[in-house]
Amino acid sequence: MKKIGLTISGNRYEVNLEENFADFVIKDLQSAGVAFDRDNNASGLLKAYLRLAKLNTSYEDEIELLIETLDGI
């Protein structure tokens, strides 16, 4: 387990995550402009979430297309 901490609007949050997932979360949040060493505003975290939600929807659409393609074979 790996502990990561994040400050949002003056409130500090710490969570324990599995090592690989924690590394993914850290990298993804940093690429979205969220910092682990200073306070973040809620809008930055919302943008990071929406980016992941869009990516997830794209994956779901691709999976559905693959299933339809395989069903047609």
MOJO-V26739 format. One record per backbone hydrogen bond with DSSP energy under -0.5 kcal/mol. CO is the residue of the C=O (numbers start at 1). NH is the residue of the N-H. If there is no record, write none. Layout:
co:CO nh:NH
co:CO nh:NH
This chain:
co:2 nh:17
co:4 nh:15
co:6 nh:8
co:6 nh:13
co:7 nh:40
co:8 nh:11
co:11 nh:8
co:13 nh:6
co:15 nh:4
co:15 nh:17
co:17 nh:2
co:18 nh:22
co:19 nh:23
co:20 nh:24
co:21 nh:25
co:22 nh:26
co:23 nh:27
co:24 nh:28
co:25 nh:29
co:26 nh:30
co:27 nh:31
co:28 nh:32
co:29 nh:34
co:30 nh:33
co:38 nh:7
co:40 nh:9
co:41 nh:44
co:41 nh:45
co:42 nh:46
co:43 nh:47
co:44 nh:48
co:45 nh:49
co:46 nh:50
co:47 nh:51
co:48 nh:52
co:49 nh:53
co:50 nh:54
co:51 nh:55
co:52 nh:56
co:53 nh:57
co:54 nh:58
co:55 nh:59
co:56 nh:60
co:57 nh:61
co:58 nh:62
co:59 nh:63
co:60 nh:64
co:61 nh:65
co:62 nh:66
co:63 nh:67
co:64 nh:68
co:65 nh:69
co:66 nh:70
co:67 nh:71
co:68 nh:72
co:70 nh:73
